[in-house]
Amino acid sequence: MESVVWQGLALSGIFSWIVITCYFDVTKKIRSLLQPWVSHHVVSGTSIILKIQKHQHKFLDALFSGLSCIVSVPFYTAFLPLLFWSGHGKLARQMTLLMALCDYLGNCIKDVVSAPRPNCPPVRRITATKDEEENALEYGLPSSHTLNTVCLSGFLVCYVLSYTQCEDAFVKLGAVTLACLLVGFIGFGRIYLGMHSLIDIIGGLVFGFMILAIWLTVHEYVDAFIVSGQNVTSFWAALSFLLLFAYPTPEFPTPSFEYHTAFDGVVFGIMKNIGMKKHEIGIRENLDAWLSFKRRKLTVSGADAVSSCFDKIADNVTGIQQTYHQFHHEAVPRIFTSQLTIPTFLGRMLVGIPTILIVKFCSKALAKWILPVVSNTLGIPIKSTSYIPMLNGSATDKKSSEIKQSSYIHKMLFFSQQDLFDVDTGIRFLQYAGLAWSVVDLVPSLFSHLRL
């Protein structure tokens, strides 16, 4: 009962915040206070960037461009699934949630402040990958790479030290030093590449340590709720929906909202499957209790018939929940042990990575087909900015100043006054939810069949 109460309070609080920020135009008021101050520091910090870039070298270009990939989308796509498949399910769940939290809060701050990146020219901006080109379209403060690296490396160090129960002060100092060096290299590299000014890096450090401190305080409670809480799936579905509307409106359109939508889908896909498994365990327990009762009531032949029938049903339930028991609880085999050797783990990678990429592609194609049909059936007007060319032209006669993120609040609260929903948001959400489902359910099932 207490769980239901705090879930209701949390969702009500977010909904109330949406209404308040919409009515009082909080985003623009905050921006009017912070943007001039941050912009001034960005301009004044240009001289620091130019001094650093005087030491330009191809090796440094490659080094810092490579380090920037540590917290890129391809990195998340590979690293987080490998954590699930390595037997560290708890770490994988918590890292996914932490990265989603960092992504959401960091991008919210970016779009609220809407502070520019360093001017190019005179600053030389190096974008070695497509992801870097898209990152350059976002606002500057705070540096997402710095913020995410602080949280990622900090939490990983805390987990490893706790998991190994290390008490050696020199080992602890060495681990913390390596994490600090990584954060320092990432932050310095973002300045060297011309992607951020010094104020952006400082902002990333400050917000990163704040988020990490909060997460280290609450992560055990959050994980306990995910694994054994009530209404996990329904709560996360409502939370994911509200967070889409709670996202602030930027001054000009950026890819930041798209990144949040993707991570929102990933988290929902993982939580939905774990929540379903717990629910299915309850179904099996109820079936067993009911069958035990009926066996005492019926004749021998009648009890055998009922037993046969419900054993088949229970076997189906067991098949559905099997991957949860085998791969995501704390007693599963972990990498670097005799139960999960390096060759076996490499086999999991060779099977798993292509599979989740195929599922991602198929989920996107399926969503592109289903969502327009459902929207048209329900009479919901839609448009598509990139995924569905046929729906692209429907928005050309709208006001040019009306950007994709700008009307989410109004669409929810004042639907009749709005013109079009951007179906790309739903497509992206379902695409990454499907990806997450394949990571925690489909691929482990393949491992089971292939004995990996």
N, C-alpha and C positions, 0 to 999 in steps of 0.2 A: 504493500500500500504506500509506504514511504517513497519507494522508487517511482511510482506513478505520479505522486504529488510533485516531486522535484522535477520530473520530466515535463509535467504540465507548466510548472512555474518557469522553467527554462525556455520553453517554446513561447509562452505568453510574453516573457520578457523580451525576447528577440522580436516578436511581432509588434510589441509596444514601441520598441526602439525604431522599427521601420516606420511606423505611423508618425512618431515624433520627428524623426529626421526629415521625413517627407513634408510634413506640415510646416516646420520651422526652417526648412532649407539649411540644415545644420552643415552640410558638406561645404557649401559656398561660403558660409561664414567662417568656418575653420580655415578654408583655403585663403580667404582674404587676409587673414592674420599671419599665416605661416609662409605662404608662397613668396612674398617680397623678400623676407628675411633669408630664406633658403636660396633664392635666386641670386641675391647679392653675394652670398658666400660661394656659390658656384662660379660666378664671374670672377671674383677676387682670387679664387683658387686655381684659375687657369694658368697663372705663372708657375705654380708648383708642378702642374702636369707637364708643361713645356720643358722645365728643367729636367724632369725625370726622363722625358722622351729624347733629350739630347744624347742619351746613352743608348740609342736605338741599335739593336743587333738582331740578326735573323734568328740566332739561338734563343734570345729572350722572347722574340715574337712567338716562336714555336712553344717555348716552355710555358708562358703565361696563357697562351691560347689553349694548350692542353690541360692546364690546371683548371681553366674555366669550365671544362667539360665535366668536372667532378659533380657539379650540382645542376647539370643540364637535363633535359627531358630524356635523351637516350640513356643517361646514367641511371635515372630513376627506373626506367623501363627494364634495365638489366639488373641493377643492384637489389632492389626491393624483392623481386621474385626469387632471386638467389638466396636471400635470407629465409624465405618461407621453405624453400626446398633443401636448405642446409640443416633443417631440424630446429632452427631457432625461431619458432613461430611467434613466441611472445615478443621477442625483439623486433621481428618483422611487423607485427601489428602496431607496436608502439612507435616504431620509426615511421611507418606510413602515416599514422595519425599526426605525429610531430611535424613531418614535412608538409602535410596538408594544412596544419595550423600555421606554420611559418609562411607558406605560400599565400594563404588567405589574408593574414594580418599584414604581411609585407606589401602585397599588392594593393590592399585597401589603403594603406598609408601612402603608397605611391600615387594612387589616383585621387585621394583626398587633397594632398598637397599640390600635386601636378607641377612639381619642380623640374626644370629642364636639365638635360645632361650637358656636359661641357660642349661649347660650340666647336663645330668641325667644318672648315678650318677656324682658327689656327691649330687646334688640337688635331693630331693624327689619330683617327679611330680605326682599329684593326678588328675586322669581323671575319674570322677564318672559316666559320661554319654558318649554315643557314640559321641555326638556333641563335647564334650571336647577332645575326642581322635582325632577327625578330626581337631579340632582347633590346637592341638599340632603339626600337620603336617605343619602348616603354619610358615612363618617367624615371627620374634618377634616384631620389631619396625615398627609402633607404636602399642600399645596395643589396639586392636579393642574394647574390652569390656570397657576400660576407655574412649576412644574417643566417642563411641556410647552413653555411659551413660551420659557424659557431654552434648551432643547435645540433647538427649532424655529428660532428666530431666530438662535441662535449658529451652528448648522451651516449655515444658509442663507447667512449672511454669509461664513463661511469658504469655502463653495463658490463664491459669486459672485466673491469676490476672487481665488480660485485660477483660476476659469474665464476671467476677463477678464485675468488676469496683471497686475493693477494693482499698481504700485509707488509710487503717490502716497501719502505719509503722511497728507495731509489727507483724502483719500478714504477711506482705511482708518479714520481716526479718526471721520469722519462716519458711516460704516456702523456701527461699533461703538457710537457714541453713540445712533443711532436704535434699535438693538437694545436697548440698556440702557433707553432711554426707554419702549419698548414693554413691557419686562418690569416696569419701575416702575409704569406706568399699570395694567397687569393686576393686579399685586400690591396696589396701593392700592385699585383698584376692587373687588377681592374683599372687602377689609375694609369699604369703604363700603357694599357691598351686603349686609353682614351674613352673608356666606357663610363667612368664615374669621376667625380671630384672628391676631394678630401672629406667634405661635409657628408657626402653619401656614404662613405666608408665608416665614418664615425657613427652615423645614424644606424647603419647595419650592425655595428658592434653593440651599440647600446640596446637596440630592440632585440637583438639576438640573445644577449645575456639575460634580458628580462624574461623573454619567452622560455629560455632554457631553465631558469630558476623556477618559474611557475610550473613547468612540465615535470621537473624532478620532484616537485611536491605532490602532484596529483596523478601521475601516470599509473601508479598501482591501483588507485581507485577506478580510473577509467578502464583499465584492462579487466578488472574484476567485473565491472558492469558489462563489458562486451562479452566476456566468456560465460557469465552466469546470471546476468541481469534479466529483468523482465522487459518485454516489449522493445527489444533491441532493434529489430527490423523496422517496426512502425515509427519508433522515435527517430531513427536515423533518416528514414524517408522524409519525415516532416522537417527535420533539421536541415537536410540537404536542400529541400524546396525553399525554406525560409532564407537560407544563406544566399541563394541566388538573387533574391529580392533585396536582401540587406546590403548587397555590394554597392559601394558609393558610385556616383556618376563622375567620371573624369572630365576635365576641361575639354579634352579632345580624345577621340577614340584611340585605344591602345590594345595590344594583345593580352593585357594582364587579366581581364575577365575570362578570356578563353583558357588561360592556364588554371585559374581557380576552378572553372567548370570541369576541366579534365580531372583534377585531383579530387574534386567533390564526387565525381563518378567513381573513381578508384576506391575511395573510402566507403562509399555506399555499397559497392559491389562486394567488398570484403566483409563489411559488417552484416550485410544481408545474408550471406552464406553462413557465417558463423552463427548468427541469430537463428537461422532456419535449422541448423544442426541441433542447437539446444532444444528447439521446439520439437524436432523429430524424436529426440531422446525421450522427451516427455510422452509423446504418442506411444512409443514402444513400451514404456513403463506402464501406461494406462492399459494398453492391450494385454500385457502380461497379467496385471492385476484382475482385469475383467475375466480373462480366460481361467485363471485360478479359481475365481468365484464360481464360474459356470461349471467347472469340472466337478465341484462338490455338489452341484444341484442336479446335473443331468445323469442319465444312465451311462454305462460304459461306452456303448456304441455311439450315443449322441455326443458324449464328450470327445470321443475320437474324431468325429466329423467336424465338430467346432474347432478342435485343436488343429486338425489338418488345414482348415480354412484360414484360421488366424495365424498359423505358422507361416503360411505363404505371404499374408499381408505383412507380418512382422519382418520376414526376410527382405521384402521390398524396402521397408523403412530402414532396415539395417544397411542395405546396399546404398541407400541415399546418404546415410550418416557415416559410412565407413571411412571416407577420406578425412573427416574431422578427427576421428579417433586415431587414425593411423599416422597422420602427418602434422597435426596442429596442437596436440597436447604436450605437456612438459616432459613426458617419458619417451618421446620418439627418438630414434637414432639420430645422432648429430655428427656433423662432419669432423674428420680427424679422429674418428673412433673406428673400431673394427666392424661395427654395424653399418657405417657409412664411410667407405673408403674414398680416396681421391678419384680413382677410375670410375666408381659408381656415380659420384657427384658430377663428373665430367659427362657421363652418359645422360644424367638428368638435364644438364645444360643443353646438350645436343638435341634432346627431345623437347624440352620445355620452351626454350626461346623461340624456335620457329613456330611452335604451336600457338603461343600467346600472340605472336604477330599475325598469324592467320586469323585467329579469333577476333583480334582488333579490327582487321580489314572486313571480316564478315559482319561483325556487329555494326560497323559504320554503314555498310551497304544495306543491311536489314533495317536499320533506323531510318535511313534516307528513304526507304520505300514505305515503312509503316507509319511514321509520324505525319507526313502529309496526308495520307489516307484517313488516319484517325482525326486529324484536325479538320479536314473537309467534311467528314461525317458529322462532327460535333458543331460545325459552323464556326470554327475559330479561324479568323483571318491570319495568314502567315506570310512570311517572306524568308528568303535565304540570301545571305550576303556572299557566300562562297561555295557551299556544298551542292546546291541544286540550281543549276543555271536557269532552268525554266521559271523559277520563282525569283530570280534576280531582278528582272525588269519591273516587277510589281511595285517596287519601292522607289522607282525613279522620279515619280511625280510628287514625292513627299519633300518636306522641307530639308534642305541640305544640312541644316544645323542639328537635325535630330539623329543622334548616333545610336548605335546598337544598345548600349547600356542605359541610355538616358531615361527610358520609360518603363523599366521593370516595375518600379513601385506603383506607378499610375496604372499599369496594366493589371496589377493585382487588385488595387483598391477601387479603380474607376475604369473598369473594363470597357464599358459602353462608350467612353470618350476616346478610346485608343483605336489605332488603325490596324497595325500588324504586329504579330509576334515573330521574333526571329527563331525559326525552327532549327537553326544551326546549334543553338544552345542545347536543345534536347538531344540532337544527334550526337553532339560531342559528349554529353553526359552518359548516354546509353553506350556509346562506343567504349569509353573507359570503364564503365561498370562491367561490360562484357569482358574486357581485358582482365579486370580484377577477379571476376568469377573463374576464368580459365586458370589463373594463377593458384587459387586456393581450392579449386574443386576438380576441374577437368584434367589438368596436368597431373595432379597427384593420383587420379584414377588411372591415367596412362602409366605412371610409375608402378602402380600396383600390378597392372596386367603384364608389364614388361619386367617385373621383379627388379626394379631399380631402387 
